[in-house]
Amino acid sequence: MTLSNPNPDDNDNATMKKKIPSYFHSPPLHVSLAFPQATPASTFPPCASDYFQFDDLLTPDEQAIRYKVRQCMEKNIAPIMTQYWEKAEFPFHVIPKFAELRIAGGTIKGYGCPGLSVTGSAVAAAEIARVDASCSTFFLVHSSLAMLTIALCGSEAQKQKYLPSLAQLKTIACWALTEPDYGSDASALKTTATKVEGGWILDGQKRWIGNSTFADLLVIFARNTTTNQINGYIVKKDAPGLTATKIDNKIGLRIVQNGDIVLRKVFVPEEDRIAEVNSFQDTNKVLAVSRVMVAWQPIGLSMGIYDMCHRYLKERKQFGAPLAAFQISQQKLVQMLSNVQAMILVGWRLCKLYESGKLTPGHASLGKSWISLRARETASLGRELLGGNGILADFLVAKAFCDLEPIYTFEGTYDINTLVTGREVTGFASFKPAPQSRL
Ligand SMILES: Cc1cc2nc3c(=O)[nH]c(=O)nc-3n(C[C@H](O)[C@H](O)[C@H](O)COP(=O)(O)OP(=O)(O)OC[C@H]3O[C@@H](n4cnc5c(N)ncnc54)[C@H](O)[C@@H]3O)c2cc1C
């Protein structure tokens, strides 16, 4: 008599194994062999999206930044981005390449920062995002949020101590406002800062914080338990009581290391309290400027999508002709191209308003929300145009399509930015629900 296997699943597995062909565990074909008709984005497409010749609106210095960043991204990031996006890892080895560009710190003058024009800084962000939006997010969190907070609100001693090495990317920073219970409603945050002898004790939790798992300096916002106002603090990595752990399973910006930060009685010396952050309004000063830069991410991303589609449609043939020869494809392509031109011009106007001191929070929010809406449409059209390859990160568009989703949501969701502009143009704030009717 034979004893039957007590676990019937084992029998099934053994039978399945016999049925699996010998090549089952072979590595995938390289995409250029699997699909020879069109070039993947590791060889980045030439820029075809600048149809209205934006260079004419740029100074020679701004043009030079644009081409320097474009070249660096196409050479160093394009060949590796799919692999890192798939692994959801950050390519630390390229940080020195970013440092060579001398763009960290953007518009900040002095303290080893480049002192770029607002437009120069914005086009640099767009050129990074054109190739990879995770890299532009890494960069903007470090430069436009963390460094700018220290530059706008820090003491002279803090600027001298921290900005030079941040500008050289020898140290990396993150910027932590959002909490698990307070996203759009960030001004109600509940992480606390309690005054003690020689400094402060921070207690609480932060969520979604880009770069936080490896940042050397963490700019943290907390509620002063004496004044009940929001204050800012510079916390050093490895401070006792601090942990930052990676958020897994994201569908977009997979290269960005977003973290959950837990602060358990973390001591911050008095010298690291950011001198001029005394209320939520002070964080808004930084956010209004940073939103101008963030608005350039969907612009760059849409340029990359258009550039990829433009090349792909000429290379890919169906029904005996390149896809570019079909009227429906051309209509979609031109719709994308017109979006990109309008987005660039709105982004450029935001920069000019900022440069002339006329930018309002409503302007910045309108720019960010409208541009990300148009980018979403552009990404969706691009995804269709590439057919099956429109869902493969190797051909850029799928990756950009997914990367756009968090951009649509962070630095104020589309809705919240709309309400910021709505408040400015009507005089009525409508963030909070209307009182409930008794009917
Ligand atoms: C990839 C990524 C990176 C990020 N990086 C950082 C970072 O570095 N630092 C940081 O501090 N934060 C960061 N964030 C957090 C980001 O700013 C928040 O996700 C964002 O503010 C939205 O908050 P929430 O996700 O909690 O959504 P919720 O606030 O829960 O909103 C959910 C939905 O409700 C809508 N909603 C909320 N309130 C209203 C209202 N009053 N009226 C109408 N609709 C409303 C929103 O528009 C949204 O559609 C990041 C987020 C992501 C996804």
Ligand as a Chemical Component Dictionary entry (heavy atoms), coordinates in Angstrom:
data_LIG
# 
_chem_comp.id                   LIG 
_chem_comp.type                 NON-POLYMER 
_chem_comp.pdbx_formal_charge   0 
_chem_comp.three_letter_code    LIG 
# 
loop_
_chem_comp_atom.comp_id 
_chem_comp_atom.atom_id 
_chem_comp_atom.alt_atom_id 
_chem_comp_atom.type_symbol 
_chem_comp_atom.charge 
_chem_comp_atom.model_Cartn_x 
_chem_comp_atom.model_Cartn_y 
_chem_comp_atom.model_Cartn_z 
_chem_comp_atom.pdbx_ordinal 
LIG C1  C1  C 0 5.457   60.750 -3.386 1  
LIG C2  C2  C 0 5.135   61.759 -2.348 2  
LIG C3  C3  C 0 6.136   62.573 -1.831 3  
LIG C4  C4  C 0 5.875   63.472 -0.798 4  
LIG N1  N1  N 0 6.902   64.165 -0.236 5  
LIG C5  C5  C 0 6.659   64.939 0.856  6  
LIG C6  C6  C 0 7.747   65.582 1.535  7  
LIG O1  O1  O 0 8.916   65.468 1.135  8  
LIG N2  N2  N 0 7.459   66.313 2.647  9  
LIG C7  C7  C 0 6.187   66.468 3.121  10 
LIG O2  O2  O 0 5.993   67.137 4.136  11 
LIG N3  N3  N 0 5.127   65.854 2.500  12 
LIG C8  C8  C 0 5.335   65.097 1.388  13 
LIG N4  N4  N 0 4.292   64.472 0.738  14 
LIG C9  C9  C 0 2.942   64.598 1.277  15 
LIG C10 C10 C 0 2.006   65.396 0.391  16 
LIG O3  O3  O 0 2.265   66.761 0.481  17 
LIG C11 C11 C 0 0.565   64.998 0.782  18 
LIG O4  O4  O 0 0.361   63.688 0.279  19 
LIG C12 C12 C 0 -0.468  65.949 0.231  20 
LIG O5  O5  O 0 -0.409  67.190 0.868  21 
LIG C13 C13 C 0 -1.895  65.393 0.368  22 
LIG O6  O6  O 0 -2.133  64.897 1.649  23 
LIG P1  P1  P 0 -2.744  63.428 1.840  24 
LIG O7  O7  O 0 -1.975  62.489 0.998  25 
LIG O8  O8  O 0 -2.793  63.170 3.296  26 
LIG O9  O9  O 0 -4.201  63.488 1.236  27 
LIG P2  P2  P 0 -5.526  64.010 1.985  28 
LIG O10 O10 O 0 -5.280  65.329 2.614  29 
LIG O11 O11 O 0 -6.069  62.916 2.819  30 
LIG O12 O12 O 0 -6.496  64.235 0.721  31 
LIG C14 C14 C 0 -7.173  63.167 0.073  32 
LIG C15 C15 C 0 -8.101  63.764 -0.991 33 
LIG O13 O13 O 0 -9.029  64.656 -0.369 34 
LIG C16 C16 C 0 -8.972  65.934 -0.989 35 
LIG N5  N5  N 0 -9.209  66.979 0.004  36 
LIG C17 C17 C 0 -8.619  67.134 1.218  37 
LIG N6  N6  N 0 -9.085  68.237 1.829  38 
LIG C18 C18 C 0 -9.978  68.806 0.978  39 
LIG C19 C19 C 0 -10.790 69.981 1.023  40 
LIG N7  N7  N 0 -10.766 70.824 2.054  41 
LIG N8  N8  N 0 -11.608 70.229 -0.029 42 
LIG C20 C20 C 0 -11.632 69.417 -1.111 43 
LIG N9  N9  N 0 -10.878 68.294 -1.216 44 
LIG C21 C21 C 0 -10.064 68.002 -0.194 45 
LIG C22 C22 C 0 -7.574  66.030 -1.570 46 
LIG O14 O14 O 0 -7.530  66.977 -2.642 47 
LIG C23 C23 C 0 -7.339  64.601 -2.028 48 
LIG O15 O15 O 0 -7.936  64.406 -3.280 49 
LIG C24 C24 C 0 4.549   63.600 -0.315 50 
LIG C25 C25 C 0 3.529   62.812 -0.877 51 
LIG C26 C26 C 0 3.799   61.910 -1.857 52 
LIG C27 C27 C 0 2.679   61.056 -2.411 53 
# 
loop_
_chem_comp_bond.comp_id 
_chem_comp_bond.atom_id_1 
_chem_comp_bond.atom_id_2 
_chem_comp_bond.value_order 
_chem_comp_bond.pdbx_ordinal 
LIG C1  C2  SING 1  
LIG C2  C3  SING 2  
LIG C2  C26 DOUB 3  
LIG C3  C4  DOUB 4  
LIG C4  N1  SING 5  
LIG C4  C24 SING 6  
LIG N1  C5  DOUB 7  
LIG C5  C6  SING 8  
LIG C5  C8  SING 9  
LIG C6  O1  DOUB 10 
LIG C6  N2  SING 11 
LIG N2  C7  SING 12 
LIG C7  O2  DOUB 13 
LIG C7  N3  SING 14 
LIG N3  C8  DOUB 15 
LIG C8  N4  SING 16 
LIG N4  C9  SING 17 
LIG N4  C24 SING 18 
LIG C9  C10 SING 19 
LIG C10 O3  SING 20 
LIG C10 C11 SING 21 
LIG C11 O4  SING 22 
LIG C11 C12 SING 23 
LIG C12 O5  SING 24 
LIG C12 C13 SING 25 
LIG C13 O6  SING 26 
LIG O6  P1  SING 27 
LIG P1  O7  DOUB 28 
LIG P1  O8  SING 29 
LIG P1  O9  SING 30 
LIG O9  P2  SING 31 
LIG P2  O10 DOUB 32 
LIG P2  O11 SING 33 
LIG P2  O12 SING 34 
LIG O12 C14 SING 35 
LIG C14 C15 SING 36 
LIG C15 O13 SING 37 
LIG C15 C23 SING 38 
LIG O13 C16 SING 39 
LIG C16 N5  SING 40 
LIG C16 C22 SING 41 
LIG N5  C17 SING 42 
LIG N5  C21 SING 43 
LIG C17 N6  DOUB 44 
LIG N6  C18 SING 45 
LIG C18 C19 SING 46 
LIG C18 C21 DOUB 47 
LIG C19 N7  SING 48 
LIG C19 N8  DOUB 49 
LIG N8  C20 SING 50 
LIG C20 N9  DOUB 51 
LIG N9  C21 SING 52 
LIG C22 O14 SING 53 
LIG C22 C23 SING 54 
LIG C23 O15 SING 55 
LIG C24 C25 DOUB 56 
LIG C25 C26 SING 57 
LIG C26 C27 SING 58 
# 
